[in-house]
Amino acid sequence: MLPDLAEFYKETHYNEVTHEWISSEAQAHYQNMIQTQADHLSQPGSIPLTAEELSIKVLKPKSGYVKGLGMRP
């Protein structure tokens, strides 16, 4: 089972020792993930966004090399 994208993002971009984000942009991305998911779930009959859908909405799609699959959009 995949972890929640927002929580995984926080684990990798937030320092628990110093209680600081690695950048203000990382903090804004995290807050945007939480808000986007909440807005989506506030609609009646909606299902949660997948990690891929959420990352595309918040972090914008990026093309590049995927190991074992080659270049992907």
PDB file of N, CA, C, O and CB in Angstrom:
ATOM      1  N   MET A   1       0.848  -1.183   0.000  1.00  0.00           N
ATOM      2  CA  MET A   1       0.000   0.000   0.000  1.00  0.00           C
ATOM      3  C   MET A   1       0.891   1.243   0.000  1.00  0.00           C
ATOM      4  O   MET A   1       1.871   1.318   0.741  1.00  0.00           O
ATOM      5  CB  MET A   1      -0.963   0.000   1.228  1.00  0.00           C
ATOM      6  N   LEU A   2       0.537   2.206  -0.835  1.00  0.00           N
ATOM      7  CA  LEU A   2       1.311   3.436  -0.938  1.00  0.00           C
ATOM      8  C   LEU A   2       0.974   4.383   0.213  1.00  0.00           C
ATOM      9  O   LEU A   2      -0.176   4.455   0.646  1.00  0.00           O
ATOM     10  CB  LEU A   2       1.050   4.121  -2.287  1.00  0.00           C
ATOM     11  N   PRO A   3       1.984   5.111   0.711  1.00  0.00           N
ATOM     12  CA  PRO A   3       1.704   6.089   1.769  1.00  0.00           C
ATOM     13  C   PRO A   3       0.970   7.293   1.190  1.00  0.00           C
ATOM     14  O   PRO A   3       0.993   7.525  -0.019  1.00  0.00           O
ATOM     15  CB  PRO A   3       3.014   6.539   2.461  1.00  0.00           C
ATOM     16  N   ASP A   4       0.321   8.053   2.065  1.00  0.00           N
ATOM     17  CA  ASP A   4      -0.340   9.282   1.660  1.00  0.00           C
ATOM     18  C   ASP A   4       0.709  10.242   1.113  1.00  0.00           C
ATOM     19  O   ASP A   4       1.737  10.460   1.754  1.00  0.00           O
ATOM     20  CB  ASP A   4      -1.118   9.919   2.848  1.00  0.00           C
ATOM     21  N   LEU A   5       0.467  10.817  -0.062  1.00  0.00           N
ATOM     22  CA  LEU A   5       1.455  11.669  -0.720  1.00  0.00           C
ATOM     23  C   LEU A   5       1.822  12.874   0.139  1.00  0.00           C
ATOM     24  O   LEU A   5       3.001  13.206   0.261  1.00  0.00           O
ATOM     25  CB  LEU A   5       0.930  12.137  -2.072  1.00  0.00           C
ATOM     26  N   ALA A   6       0.839  13.527   0.731  1.00  0.00           N
ATOM     27  CA  ALA A   6       1.118  14.718   1.535  1.00  0.00           C
ATOM     28  C   ALA A   6       2.007  14.371   2.730  1.00  0.00           C
ATOM     29  O   ALA A   6       2.946  15.103   3.041  1.00  0.00           O
ATOM     30  CB  ALA A   6      -0.196  15.362   2.018  1.00  0.00           C
ATOM     31  N   GLU A   7       1.714  13.267   3.391  1.00  0.00           N
ATOM     32  CA  GLU A   7       2.523  12.878   4.555  1.00  0.00           C
ATOM     33  C   GLU A   7       3.925  12.450   4.132  1.00  0.00           C
ATOM     34  O   GLU A   7       4.901  12.757   4.817  1.00  0.00           O
ATOM     35  CB  GLU A   7       1.837  11.739   5.327  1.00  0.00           C
ATOM     36  N   PHE A   8       4.029  11.746   3.015  1.00  0.00           N
ATOM     37  CA  PHE A   8       5.338  11.352   2.507  1.00  0.00           C
ATOM     38  C   PHE A   8       6.155  12.583   2.144  1.00  0.00           C
ATOM     39  O   PHE A   8       7.352  12.646   2.424  1.00  0.00           O
ATOM     40  CB  PHE A   8       5.193  10.427   1.288  1.00  0.00           C
ATOM     41  N   TYR A   9       5.507  13.561   1.519  1.00  0.00           N
ATOM     42  CA  TYR A   9       6.181  14.813   1.142  1.00  0.00           C
ATOM     43  C   TYR A   9       6.696  15.523   2.391  1.00  0.00           C
ATOM     44  O   TYR A   9       7.814  16.037   2.407  1.00  0.00           O
ATOM     45  CB  TYR A   9       5.218  15.745   0.349  1.00  0.00           C
ATOM     46  N   LYS A  10       5.868  15.544   3.438  1.00  0.00           N
ATOM     47  CA  LYS A  10       6.287  16.203   4.687  1.00  0.00           C
ATOM     48  C   LYS A  10       7.476  15.472   5.309  1.00  0.00           C
ATOM     49  O   LYS A  10       8.411  16.106   5.797  1.00  0.00           O
ATOM     50  CB  LYS A  10       5.111  16.260   5.694  1.00  0.00           C
ATOM     51  N   GLU A  11       7.441  14.143   5.293  1.00  0.00           N
ATOM     52  CA  GLU A  11       8.542  13.361   5.869  1.00  0.00           C
ATOM     53  C   GLU A  11       9.862  13.630   5.161  1.00  0.00           C
ATOM     54  O   GLU A  11      10.924  13.581   5.780  1.00  0.00           O
ATOM     55  CB  GLU A  11       8.221  11.875   5.805  1.00  0.00           C
ATOM     56  N   THR A  12       9.795  13.914   3.863  1.00  0.00           N
ATOM     57  CA  THR A  12      11.024  14.113   3.094  1.00  0.00           C
ATOM     58  C   THR A  12      11.448  15.576   2.967  1.00  0.00           C
ATOM     59  O   THR A  12      12.572  15.853   2.548  1.00  0.00           O
ATOM     60  CB  THR A  12      10.852  13.535   1.726  1.00  0.00           C
ATOM     61  N   HIS A  13      10.573  16.512   3.321  1.00  0.00           N
ATOM     62  CA  HIS A  13      10.889  17.932   3.152  1.00  0.00           C
ATOM     63  C   HIS A  13      10.815  18.743   4.450  1.00  0.00           C
ATOM     64  O   HIS A  13      11.000  19.960   4.427  1.00  0.00           O
ATOM     65  CB  HIS A  13       9.955  18.532   2.145  1.00  0.00           C
ATOM     66  N   TYR A  14      10.548  18.087   5.568  1.00  0.00           N
ATOM     67  CA  TYR A  14      10.431  18.769   6.851  1.00  0.00           C
ATOM     68  C   TYR A  14      11.400  18.130   7.836  1.00  0.00           C
ATOM     69  O   TYR A  14      11.424  16.908   7.980  1.00  0.00           O
ATOM     70  CB  TYR A  14       8.972  18.712   7.388  1.00  0.00           C
ATOM     71  N   ASN A  15      12.196  18.949   8.514  1.00  0.00           N
ATOM     72  CA  ASN A  15      13.163  18.455   9.485  1.00  0.00           C
ATOM     73  C   ASN A  15      12.520  18.451  10.863  1.00  0.00           C
ATOM     74  O   ASN A  15      12.230  19.511  11.418  1.00  0.00           O
ATOM     75  CB  ASN A  15      14.454  19.317   9.478  1.00  0.00           C
ATOM     76  N   GLU A  16      12.295  17.267  11.417  1.00  0.00           N
ATOM     77  CA  GLU A  16      11.658  17.125  12.723  1.00  0.00           C
ATOM     78  C   GLU A  16      12.537  17.658  13.861  1.00  0.00           C
ATOM     79  O   GLU A  16      12.020  18.095  14.890  1.00  0.00           O
ATOM     80  CB  GLU A  16      11.322  15.666  12.974  1.00  0.00           C
ATOM     81  N   VAL A  17      13.841  17.623  13.683  1.00  0.00           N
ATOM     82  CA  VAL A  17      14.762  18.069  14.732  1.00  0.00           C
ATOM     83  C   VAL A  17      14.712  19.590  14.883  1.00  0.00           C
ATOM     84  O   VAL A  17      14.580  20.106  15.993  1.00  0.00           O
ATOM     85  CB  VAL A  17      16.204  17.612  14.416  1.00  0.00           C
ATOM     86  N   THR A  18      14.816  20.293  13.770  1.00  0.00           N
ATOM     87  CA  THR A  18      14.821  21.759  13.812  1.00  0.00           C
ATOM     88  C   THR A  18      13.430  22.360  13.639  1.00  0.00           C
ATOM     89  O   THR A  18      13.256  23.567  13.808  1.00  0.00           O
ATOM     90  CB  THR A  18      15.739  22.301  12.739  1.00  0.00           C
ATOM     91  N   HIS A  19      12.438  21.537  13.307  1.00  0.00           N
ATOM     92  CA  HIS A  19      11.065  21.981  13.069  1.00  0.00           C
ATOM     93  C   HIS A  19      11.007  23.053  11.987  1.00  0.00           C
ATOM     94  O   HIS A  19      10.323  24.066  12.134  1.00  0.00           O
ATOM     95  CB  HIS A  19      10.447  22.512  14.362  1.00  0.00           C
ATOM     96  N   GLU A  20      11.736  22.814  10.895  1.00  0.00           N
ATOM     97  CA  GLU A  20      11.757  23.739   9.766  1.00  0.00           C
ATOM     98  C   GLU A  20      11.619  22.974   8.455  1.00  0.00           C
ATOM     99  O   GLU A  20      12.071  21.836   8.325  1.00  0.00           O
ATOM    100  CB  GLU A  20      13.054  24.572   9.767  1.00  0.00           C
ATOM    101  N   TRP A  21      10.978  23.633   7.486  1.00  0.00           N
ATOM    102  CA  TRP A  21      10.895  23.105   6.134  1.00  0.00           C
ATOM    103  C   TRP A  21      12.203  23.374   5.428  1.00  0.00           C
ATOM    104  O   TRP A  21      12.930  24.296   5.798  1.00  0.00           O
ATOM    105  CB  TRP A  21       9.712  23.725   5.358  1.00  0.00           C
ATOM    106  N   ILE A  22      12.515  22.580   4.410  1.00  0.00           N
ATOM    107  CA  ILE A  22      13.768  22.806   3.680  1.00  0.00           C
ATOM    108  C   ILE A  22      13.697  24.083   2.863  1.00  0.00           C
ATOM    109  O   ILE A  22      14.727  24.680   2.549  1.00  0.00           O
ATOM    110  CB  ILE A  22      14.083  21.618   2.766  1.00  0.00           C
ATOM    111  N   SER A  23      12.474  24.510   2.511  1.00  0.00           N
ATOM    112  CA  SER A  23      12.281  25.789   1.818  1.00  0.00           C
ATOM    113  C   SER A  23      10.840  26.233   2.014  1.00  0.00           C
ATOM    114  O   SER A  23       9.971  25.433   2.359  1.00  0.00           O
ATOM    115  CB  SER A  23      12.626  25.671   0.295  1.00  0.00           C
ATOM    116  N   SER A  24      10.602  27.500   1.791  1.00  0.00           N
ATOM    117  CA  SER A  24       9.232  28.013   1.891  1.00  0.00           C
ATOM    118  C   SER A  24       8.370  27.441   0.765  1.00  0.00           C
ATOM    119  O   SER A  24       7.160  27.274   0.921  1.00  0.00           O
ATOM    120  CB  SER A  24       9.224  29.563   1.841  1.00  0.00           C
ATOM    121  N   GLU A  25       9.004  27.143  -0.367  1.00  0.00           N
ATOM    122  CA  GLU A  25       8.280  26.543  -1.488  1.00  0.00           C
ATOM    123  C   GLU A  25       7.781  25.141  -1.119  1.00  0.00           C
ATOM    124  O   GLU A  25       6.668  24.769  -1.492  1.00  0.00           O
ATOM    125  CB  GLU A  25       9.183  26.479  -2.742  1.00  0.00           C
ATOM    126  N   ALA A  26       8.582  24.368  -0.400  1.00  0.00           N
ATOM    127  CA  ALA A  26       8.184  23.025   0.021  1.00  0.00           C
ATOM    128  C   ALA A  26       6.998  23.102   0.976  1.00  0.00           C
ATOM    129  O   ALA A  26       6.077  22.289   0.895  1.00  0.00           O
ATOM    130  CB  ALA A  26       9.365  22.290   0.690  1.00  0.00           C
ATOM    131  N   GLN A  27       7.021  24.066   1.867  1.00  0.00           N
ATOM    132  CA  GLN A  27       5.909  24.236   2.795  1.00  0.00           C
ATOM    133  C   GLN A  27       4.635  24.624   2.041  1.00  0.00           C
ATOM    134  O   GLN A  27       3.551  24.137   2.363  1.00  0.00           O
ATOM    135  CB  GLN A  27       6.250  25.300   3.855  1.00  0.00           C
ATOM    136  N   ALA A  28       4.761  25.484   1.056  1.00  0.00           N
ATOM    137  CA  ALA A  28       3.604  25.893   0.257  1.00  0.00           C
ATOM    138  C   ALA A  28       3.036  24.708  -0.530  1.00  0.00           C
ATOM    139  O   ALA A  28       1.818  24.564  -0.639  1.00  0.00           O
ATOM    140  CB  ALA A  28       3.993  27.033  -0.706  1.00  0.00           C
ATOM    141  N   HIS A  29       3.908  23.862  -1.076  1.00  0.00           N
ATOM    142  CA  HIS A  29       3.447  22.669  -1.799  1.00  0.00           C
ATOM    143  C   HIS A  29       2.673  21.742  -0.868  1.00  0.00           C
ATOM    144  O   HIS A  29       1.628  21.214  -1.247  1.00  0.00           O
ATOM    145  CB  HIS A  29       4.642  21.917  -2.423  1.00  0.00           C
ATOM    146  N   TYR A  30       3.178  21.541   0.344  1.00  0.00           N
ATOM    147  CA  TYR A  30       2.509  20.663   1.306  1.00  0.00           C
ATOM    148  C   TYR A  30       1.124  21.204   1.657  1.00  0.00           C
ATOM    149  O   TYR A  30       0.142  20.461   1.652  1.00  0.00           O
ATOM    150  CB  TYR A  30       3.360  20.511   2.581  1.00  0.00           C
ATOM    151  N   GLN A  31       1.050  22.489   1.958  1.00  0.00           N
ATOM    152  CA  GLN A  31      -0.231  23.090   2.313  1.00  0.00           C
ATOM    153  C   GLN A  31      -1.203  23.040   1.130  1.00  0.00           C
ATOM    154  O   GLN A  31      -2.406  22.856   1.316  1.00  0.00           O
ATOM    155  CB  GLN A  31      -0.029  24.542   2.776  1.00  0.00           C
ATOM    156  N   ASN A  32      -0.676  23.204  -0.077  1.00  0.00           N
ATOM    157  CA  ASN A  32      -1.506  23.129  -1.271  1.00  0.00           C
ATOM    158  C   ASN A  32      -2.034  21.710  -1.472  1.00  0.00           C
ATOM    159  O   ASN A  32      -3.176  21.537  -1.898  1.00  0.00           O
ATOM    160  CB  ASN A  32      -0.713  23.584  -2.504  1.00  0.00           C
ATOM    161  N   MET A  33      -1.222  20.687  -1.174  1.00  0.00           N
ATOM    162  CA  MET A  33      -1.681  19.296  -1.276  1.00  0.00           C
ATOM    163  C   MET A  33      -2.839  19.039  -0.330  1.00  0.00           C
ATOM    164  O   MET A  33      -3.847  18.446  -0.713  1.00  0.00           O
ATOM    165  CB  MET A  33      -0.534  18.322  -0.976  1.00  0.00           C
ATOM    166  N   ILE A  34      -2.688  19.491   0.915  1.00  0.00           N
ATOM    167  CA  ILE A  34      -3.730  19.292   1.917  1.00  0.00           C
ATOM    168  C   ILE A  34      -5.016  20.007   1.484  1.00  0.00           C
ATOM    169  O   ILE A  34      -6.103  19.434   1.560  1.00  0.00           O
ATOM    170  CB  ILE A  34      -3.259  19.805   3.304  1.00  0.00           C
ATOM    171  N   GLN A  35      -4.888  21.256   1.031  1.00  0.00           N
ATOM    172  CA  GLN A  35      -6.054  22.047   0.628  1.00  0.00           C
ATOM    173  C   GLN A  35      -6.730  21.471  -0.615  1.00  0.00           C
ATOM    174  O   GLN A  35      -7.959  21.420  -0.683  1.00  0.00           O
ATOM    175  CB  GLN A  35      -5.641  23.495   0.368  1.00  0.00           C
ATOM    176  N   THR A  36      -5.949  21.041  -1.587  1.00  0.00           N
ATOM    177  CA  THR A  36      -6.510  20.469  -2.813  1.00  0.00           C
ATOM    178  C   THR A  36      -7.300  19.206  -2.512  1.00  0.00           C
ATOM    179  O   THR A  36      -8.400  19.020  -3.032  1.00  0.00           O
ATOM    180  CB  THR A  36      -5.398  20.165  -3.822  1.00  0.00           C
ATOM    181  N   GLN A  37      -6.742  18.334  -1.670  1.00  0.00           N
ATOM    182  CA  GLN A  37      -7.444  17.096  -1.313  1.00  0.00           C
ATOM    183  C   GLN A  37      -8.722  17.412  -0.533  1.00  0.00           C
ATOM    184  O   GLN A  37      -9.758  16.791  -0.766  1.00  0.00           O
ATOM    185  CB  GLN A  37      -6.523  16.168  -0.480  1.00  0.00           C
ATOM    186  N   ALA A  38      -8.654  18.376   0.392  1.00  0.00           N
ATOM    187  CA  ALA A  38      -9.836  18.753   1.177  1.00  0.00           C
ATOM    188  C   ALA A  38     -10.919  19.347   0.277  1.00  0.00           C
ATOM    189  O   ALA A  38     -12.096  19.017   0.428  1.00  0.00           O
ATOM    190  CB  ALA A  38      -9.452  19.761   2.281  1.00  0.00           C
ATOM    191  N   ASP A  39     -10.539  20.208  -0.647  1.00  0.00           N
ATOM    192  CA  ASP A  39     -11.507  20.799  -1.572  1.00  0.00           C
ATOM    193  C   ASP A  39     -12.167  19.726  -2.433  1.00  0.00           C
ATOM    194  O   ASP A  39     -13.373  19.770  -2.675  1.00  0.00           O
ATOM    195  CB  ASP A  39     -10.826  21.845  -2.465  1.00  0.00           C
ATOM    196  N   HIS A  40     -11.379  18.771  -2.889  1.00  0.00           N
ATOM    197  CA  HIS A  40     -11.912  17.697  -3.719  1.00  0.00           C
ATOM    198  C   HIS A  40     -12.887  16.827  -2.925  1.00  0.00           C
ATOM    199  O   HIS A  40     -13.934  16.441  -3.445  1.00  0.00           O
ATOM    200  CB  HIS A  40     -10.770  16.839  -4.280  1.00  0.00           C
ATOM    201  N   LEU A  41     -12.555  16.520  -1.684  1.00  0.00           N
ATOM    202  CA  LEU A  41     -13.405  15.653  -0.865  1.00  0.00           C
ATOM    203  C   LEU A  41     -14.658  16.359  -0.364  1.00  0.00           C
ATOM    204  O   LEU A  41     -15.602  15.700   0.071  1.00  0.00           O
ATOM    205  CB  LEU A  41     -12.621  15.129   0.311  1.00  0.00           C
ATOM    206  N   SER A  42     -14.683  17.696  -0.418  1.00  0.00           N
ATOM    207  CA  SER A  42     -15.862  18.427   0.046  1.00  0.00           C
ATOM    208  C   SER A  42     -17.025  18.298  -0.935  1.00  0.00           C
ATOM    209  O   SER A  42     -18.169  18.584  -0.582  1.00  0.00           O
ATOM    210  CB  SER A  42     -15.520  19.901   0.256  1.00  0.00           C
ATOM    211  N   GLN A  43     -16.739  17.871  -2.159  1.00  0.00           N
ATOM    212  CA  GLN A  43     -17.794  17.675  -3.147  1.00  0.00           C
ATOM    213  C   GLN A  43     -18.526  16.364  -2.843  1.00  0.00           C
ATOM    214  O   GLN A  43     -17.886  15.350  -2.564  1.00  0.00           O
ATOM    215  CB  GLN A  43     -17.207  17.664  -4.593  1.00  0.00           C
ATOM    216  N   PRO A  44     -19.860  16.377  -2.895  1.00  0.00           N
ATOM    217  CA  PRO A  44     -20.614  15.152  -2.567  1.00  0.00           C
ATOM    218  C   PRO A  44     -20.318  14.014  -3.550  1.00  0.00           C
ATOM    219  O   PRO A  44     -20.264  14.215  -4.763  1.00  0.00           O
ATOM    220  CB  PRO A  44     -22.122  15.446  -2.561  1.00  0.00           C
ATOM    221  N   GLY A  45     -20.129  12.823  -2.995  1.00  0.00           N
ATOM    222  CA  GLY A  45     -19.913  11.633  -3.812  1.00  0.00           C
ATOM    223  C   GLY A  45     -18.534  11.512  -4.415  1.00  0.00           C
ATOM    224  O   GLY A  45     -18.324  10.681  -5.299  1.00  0.00           O
ATOM    225  N   SER A  46     -17.593  12.311  -3.968  1.00  0.00           N
ATOM    226  CA  SER A  46     -16.249  12.259  -4.548  1.00  0.00           C
ATOM    227  C   SER A  46     -15.408  11.194  -3.867  1.00  0.00           C
ATOM    228  O   SER A  46     -15.638  10.837  -2.711  1.00  0.00           O
ATOM    229  CB  SER A  46     -15.560  13.625  -4.437  1.00  0.00           C
ATOM    230  N   ILE A  47     -14.429  10.696  -4.608  1.00  0.00           N
ATOM    231  CA  ILE A  47     -13.468   9.758  -4.042  1.00  0.00           C
ATOM    232  C   ILE A  47     -12.130  10.496  -3.931  1.00  0.00           C
ATOM    233  O   ILE A  47     -11.884  11.430  -4.695  1.00  0.00           O
ATOM    234  CB  ILE A  47     -13.341   8.447  -4.926  1.00  0.00           C
ATOM    235  N   PRO A  48     -11.270  10.100  -3.003  1.00  0.00           N
ATOM    236  CA  PRO A  48      -9.992  10.806  -2.848  1.00  0.00           C
ATOM    237  C   PRO A  48      -9.152  10.755  -4.123  1.00  0.00           C
ATOM    238  O   PRO A  48      -9.194   9.780  -4.873  1.00  0.00           O
ATOM    239  CB  PRO A  48      -9.200  10.210  -1.688  1.00  0.00           C
ATOM    240  N   LEU A  49      -8.395  11.814  -4.349  1.00  0.00           N
ATOM    241  CA  LEU A  49      -7.472  11.835  -5.482  1.00  0.00           C
ATOM    242  C   LEU A  49      -6.364  10.825  -5.240  1.00  0.00           C
ATOM    243  O   LEU A  49      -5.929  10.630  -4.105  1.00  0.00           O
ATOM    244  CB  LEU A  49      -6.883  13.256  -5.699  1.00  0.00           C
ATOM    245  N   THR A  50      -5.909  10.184  -6.305  1.00  0.00           N
ATOM    246  CA  THR A  50      -4.775   9.277  -6.161  1.00  0.00           C
ATOM    247  C   THR A  50      -3.513  10.119  -5.969  1.00  0.00           C
ATOM    248  O   THR A  50      -3.520  11.325  -6.212  1.00  0.00           O
ATOM    249  CB  THR A  50      -4.642   8.328  -7.407  1.00  0.00           C
ATOM    250  N   ALA A  51      -2.442   9.481  -5.536  1.00  0.00           N
ATOM    251  CA  ALA A  51      -1.177  10.193  -5.335  1.00  0.00           C
ATOM    252  C   ALA A  51      -0.704  10.809  -6.649  1.00  0.00           C
ATOM    253  O   ALA A  51      -0.173  11.920  -6.656  1.00  0.00           O
ATOM    254  CB  ALA A  51      -0.096   9.241  -4.768  1.00  0.00           C
ATOM    255  N   GLU A  52      -0.893  10.100  -7.757  1.00  0.00           N
ATOM    256  CA  GLU A  52      -0.470  10.620  -9.061  1.00  0.00           C
ATOM    257  C   GLU A  52      -1.283  11.849  -9.456  1.00  0.00           C
ATOM    258  O   GLU A  52      -0.720  12.842  -9.916  1.00  0.00           O
ATOM    259  CB  GLU A  52      -0.604   9.536 -10.136  1.00  0.00           C
ATOM    260  N   GLU A  53      -2.607  11.787  -9.280  1.00  0.00           N
ATOM    261  CA  GLU A  53      -3.458  12.928  -9.625  1.00  0.00           C
ATOM    262  C   GLU A  53      -3.116  14.144  -8.765  1.00  0.00           C
ATOM    263  O   GLU A  53      -3.053  15.266  -9.266  1.00  0.00           O
ATOM    264  CB  GLU A  53      -4.942  12.560  -9.454  1.00  0.00           C
ATOM    265  N   LEU A  54      -2.899  13.916  -7.480  1.00  0.00           N
ATOM    266  CA  LEU A  54      -2.572  15.003  -6.564  1.00  0.00           C
ATOM    267  C   LEU A  54      -1.229  15.625  -6.914  1.00  0.00           C
ATOM    268  O   LEU A  54      -1.086  16.847  -6.891  1.00  0.00           O
ATOM    269  CB  LEU A  54      -2.558  14.501  -5.122  1.00  0.00           C
ATOM    270  N   SER A  55      -0.248  14.800  -7.236  1.00  0.00           N
ATOM    271  CA  SER A  55       1.071  15.343  -7.569  1.00  0.00           C
ATOM    272  C   SER A  55       1.024  16.146  -8.869  1.00  0.00           C
ATOM    273  O   SER A  55       1.722  17.153  -8.994  1.00  0.00           O
ATOM    274  CB  SER A  55       2.100  14.209  -7.688  1.00  0.00           C
ATOM    275  N   ILE A  56       0.215  15.717  -9.833  1.00  0.00           N
ATOM    276  CA  ILE A  56       0.091  16.457 -11.088  1.00  0.00           C
ATOM    277  C   ILE A  56      -0.578  17.805 -10.848  1.00  0.00           C
ATOM    278  O   ILE A  56      -0.175  18.815 -11.426  1.00  0.00           O
ATOM    279  CB  ILE A  56      -0.707  15.643 -12.121  1.00  0.00           C
ATOM    280  N   LYS A  57      -1.607  17.821  -9.990  1.00  0.00           N
ATOM    281  CA  LYS A  57      -2.306  19.079  -9.718  1.00  0.00           C
ATOM    282  C   LYS A  57      -1.436  20.058  -8.943  1.00  0.00           C
ATOM    283  O   LYS A  57      -1.446  21.255  -9.230  1.00  0.00           O
ATOM    284  CB  LYS A  57      -3.586  18.811  -8.948  1.00  0.00           C
ATOM    285  N   VAL A  58      -0.689  19.568  -7.968  1.00  0.00           N
ATOM    286  CA  VAL A  58       0.068  20.453  -7.085  1.00  0.00           C
ATOM    287  C   VAL A  58       1.480  20.708  -7.595  1.00  0.00           C
ATOM    288  O   VAL A  58       1.918  21.857  -7.654  1.00  0.00           O
ATOM    289  CB  VAL A  58       0.129  19.866  -5.692  1.00  0.00           C
ATOM    290  N   LEU A  59       2.194  19.650  -7.963  1.00  0.00           N
ATOM    291  CA  LEU A  59       3.603  19.783  -8.335  1.00  0.00           C
ATOM    292  C   LEU A  59       3.806  19.972  -9.832  1.00  0.00           C
ATOM    293  O   LEU A  59       4.932  20.206 -10.272  1.00  0.00           O
ATOM    294  CB  LEU A  59       4.368  18.572  -7.877  1.00  0.00           C
ATOM    295  N   LYS A  60       2.750  19.876 -10.615  1.00  0.00           N
ATOM    296  CA  LYS A  60       2.776  20.008 -12.071  1.00  0.00           C
ATOM    297  C   LYS A  60       3.479  18.798 -12.700  1.00  0.00           C
ATOM    298  O   LYS A  60       4.442  18.275 -12.138  1.00  0.00           O
ATOM    299  CB  LYS A  60       3.486  21.325 -12.484  1.00  0.00           C
ATOM    300  N   PRO A  61       3.000  18.360 -13.858  1.00  0.00           N
ATOM    301  CA  PRO A  61       3.601  17.181 -14.496  1.00  0.00           C
ATOM    302  C   PRO A  61       5.024  17.461 -14.974  1.00  0.00           C
ATOM    303  O   PRO A  61       5.340  18.552 -15.447  1.00  0.00           O
ATOM    304  CB  PRO A  61       2.741  16.720 -15.675  1.00  0.00           C
ATOM    305  N   LYS A  62       5.857  16.454 -14.837  1.00  0.00           N
ATOM    306  CA  LYS A  62       7.250  16.566 -15.271  1.00  0.00           C
ATOM    307  C   LYS A  62       7.573  15.360 -16.140  1.00  0.00           C
ATOM    308  O   LYS A  62       7.200  14.232 -15.817  1.00  0.00           O
ATOM    309  CB  LYS A  62       8.228  16.659 -14.048  1.00  0.00           C
ATOM    310  N   SER A  63       8.261  15.602 -17.230  1.00  0.00           N
ATOM    311  CA  SER A  63       8.669  14.480 -18.064  1.00  0.00           C
ATOM    312  C   SER A  63      10.086  14.084 -17.681  1.00  0.00           C
ATOM    313  O   SER A  63      10.836  14.877 -17.112  1.00  0.00           O
ATOM    314  CB  SER A  63       8.579  14.837 -19.577  1.00  0.00           C
ATOM    315  N   GLY A  64      10.432  12.868 -17.994  1.00  0.00           N
ATOM    316  CA  GLY A  64      11.766  12.419 -17.684  1.00  0.00           C
ATOM    317  C   GLY A  64      11.914  10.924 -17.851  1.00  0.00           C
ATOM    318  O   GLY A  64      10.996  10.240 -18.303  1.00  0.00           O
ATOM    319  N   TYR A  65      13.059  10.434 -17.486  1.00  0.00           N
ATOM    320  CA  TYR A  65      13.366   9.025 -17.623  1.00  0.00           C
ATOM    321  C   TYR A  65      12.815   8.251 -16.441  1.00  0.00           C
ATOM    322  O   TYR A  65      13.050   8.614 -15.289  1.00  0.00           O
ATOM    323  CB  TYR A  65      14.870   8.810 -17.750  1.00  0.00           C
ATOM    324  N   VAL A  66      12.078   7.175 -16.729  1.00  0.00           N
ATOM    325  CA  VAL A  66      11.566   6.283 -15.691  1.00  0.00           C
ATOM    326  C   VAL A  66      12.325   4.974 -15.845  1.00  0.00           C
ATOM    327  O   VAL A  66      12.271   4.338 -16.898  1.00  0.00           O
ATOM    328  CB  VAL A  66       9.994   6.070 -15.803  1.00  0.00           C
ATOM    329  N   LYS A  67      13.036   4.570 -14.788  1.00  0.00           N
ATOM    330  CA  LYS A  67      13.857   3.371 -14.857  1.00  0.00           C
ATOM    331  C   LYS A  67      13.026   2.172 -15.276  1.00  0.00           C
ATOM    332  O   LYS A  67      12.003   1.868 -14.663  1.00  0.00           O
ATOM    333  CB  LYS A  67      14.528   3.104 -13.514  1.00  0.00           C
ATOM    334  N   GLY A  68      13.462   1.505 -16.306  1.00  0.00           N
ATOM    335  CA  GLY A  68      12.787   0.331 -16.813  1.00  0.00           C
ATOM    336  C   GLY A  68      11.709   0.639 -17.846  1.00  0.00           C
ATOM    337  O   GLY A  68      11.256  -0.262 -18.552  1.00  0.00           O
ATOM    338  N   LEU A  69      11.294   1.898 -17.944  1.00  0.00           N
ATOM    339  CA  LEU A  69      10.253   2.270 -18.886  1.00  0.00           C
ATOM    340  C   LEU A  69      10.722   3.252 -19.943  1.00  0.00           C
ATOM    341  O   LEU A  69      10.043   3.445 -20.951  1.00  0.00           O
ATOM    342  CB  LEU A  69       9.100   2.849 -18.154  1.00  0.00           C
ATOM    343  N   GLY A  70      11.874   3.876 -19.727  1.00  0.00           N
ATOM    344  CA  GLY A  70      12.394   4.854 -20.681  1.00  0.00           C
ATOM    345  C   GLY A  70      11.812   6.228 -20.439  1.00  0.00           C
ATOM    346  O   GLY A  70      11.349   6.535 -19.340  1.00  0.00           O
ATOM    347  N   MET A  71      11.838   7.057 -21.476  1.00  0.00           N
ATOM    348  CA  MET A  71      11.323   8.423 -21.362  1.00  0.00           C
ATOM    349  C   MET A  71       9.808   8.409 -21.294  1.00  0.00           C
ATOM    350  O   MET A  71       9.147   7.712 -22.064  1.00  0.00           O
ATOM    351  CB  MET A  71      11.793   9.286 -22.544  1.00  0.00           C
ATOM    352  N   ARG A  72       9.267   9.175 -20.376  1.00  0.00           N
ATOM    353  CA  ARG A  72       7.813   9.279 -20.199  1.00  0.00           C
ATOM    354  C   ARG A  72       7.427  10.751 -20.096  1.00  0.00           C
ATOM    355  O   ARG A  72       8.222  11.575 -19.646  1.00  0.00           O
ATOM    356  CB  ARG A  72       7.341   8.497 -18.929  1.00  0.00           C
ATOM    357  N   PRO A  73       6.190  11.082 -20.520  1.00  0.00           N
ATOM    358  CA  PRO A  73       5.719  12.464 -20.374  1.00  0.00           C
ATOM    359  C   PRO A  73       5.405  12.792 -18.918  1.00  0.00           C
ATOM    360  O   PRO A  73       4.996  13.912 -18.612  1.00  0.00           O
ATOM    361  CB  PRO A  73       4.476  12.699 -21.240  1.00  0.00           C
TER     362      PRO A  73
END
